[in-house]
Amino acid sequence: MTDDATLALVAAAGVDDLDLEILGRLATLVDAADPVPEGLIDSIGLALTMELLNAELAELHLVGEPALAVRADETSIEAGTITFTTDVLTVMISVHHENDRVRVDGWAAPAGELVVELHHAGHVETTTSDEDGRFAFVELERGPARLVLRRASDPTMPVVTPQIEL
């Protein structure tokens, strides 16, 4: 809580120093027992941004075998090829694991130049597809990621993929 926020809380609700101490201890206990998951704040920010931009959300289609499941509950598979579809754009990516690094090669249809953002590990990497809709990201760390694709003809209507694990 910032100093201004603390002062406003004290003035509005009659909160005293003892109340602030109790709230501080409670916040510490909650953070220890149930910390905010890594990346959650970034995901919430992206979700709110998508809603504000009226983004087209791509539907996920996996090309893989359930036998490749990496978890016992088989809710996660390590797919080599993933396709995302919307009414306006289809994007296929191929994920290549190279030791502890990842390479993502992608193709978008209909073909055309796109600005492609990869939201990953707390930052955004940007590239531009060629006229055939091809793009790539190299030397990535493993972890959660999502793509945001924008056509030069309509940059205000992005296509956003669901989050995947690289």
TACORUR-V722610 format. One record per pair of residues at least 6 apart in sequence whose ideal C-beta (glycine too) atoms are under 7 Angstrom apart, sorted by the first residue. I is the first residue (numbers start at 1). J is the second residue. Records with the same first field share a line. If there is no record, write none. Layout:
I: J + J
This chain:
6: 20
9: 15
39: 144
42: 122
43: 163
46: 119
50: 57 + 160
53: 156 + 158
54: 157
55: 158 + 159 + 160
56: 86 + 88 + 157 + 159
57: 160
58: 84 + 85 + 86 + 91 + 159 + 160 + 161
59: 84 + 85 + 86
60: 82 + 84 + 162
61: 83 + 85
62: 77 + 79 + 82
63: 79 + 81 + 82 + 83
64: 77 + 79 + 80
66: 74 + 77
68: 77 + 78
69: 76 + 77
70: 76 + 77 + 78
76: 165
80: 94 + 95
81: 92 + 94
82: 93 + 95 + 164
83: 90 + 92
84: 91 + 161
86: 159
88: 159
89: 108 + 149 + 159
90: 109
91: 106 + 108 + 147 + 149 + 161
92: 106 + 107
93: 104 + 105 + 106
94: 105
95: 102 + 104 + 166
96: 102 + 103
100: 142
101: 139 + 140
102: 140 + 142 + 166
103: 136 + 138
104: 136 + 137 + 140
105: 136
106: 116 + 134 + 135 + 136
107: 133 + 134
108: 114 + 129 + 133 + 149
109: 133
111: 131 + 132 + 133
112: 131 + 133 + 151
113: 128 + 129 + 131 + 152
114: 128 + 129 + 133 + 149 + 150 + 151
115: 126 + 128 + 150
116: 127 + 128 + 129 + 135 + 147 + 149
117: 124 + 126 + 147 + 148
118: 124 + 125 + 137 + 145 + 147
119: 145 + 146 + 148
120: 140 + 143 + 145
121: 141 + 143
125: 137
127: 135 + 137
129: 135
140: 166
142: 166
143: 166
144: 163 + 165
145: 163 + 164 + 166
146: 160 + 161 + 162 + 163 + 164
147: 161
148: 158 + 160
149: 158 + 159
150: 158
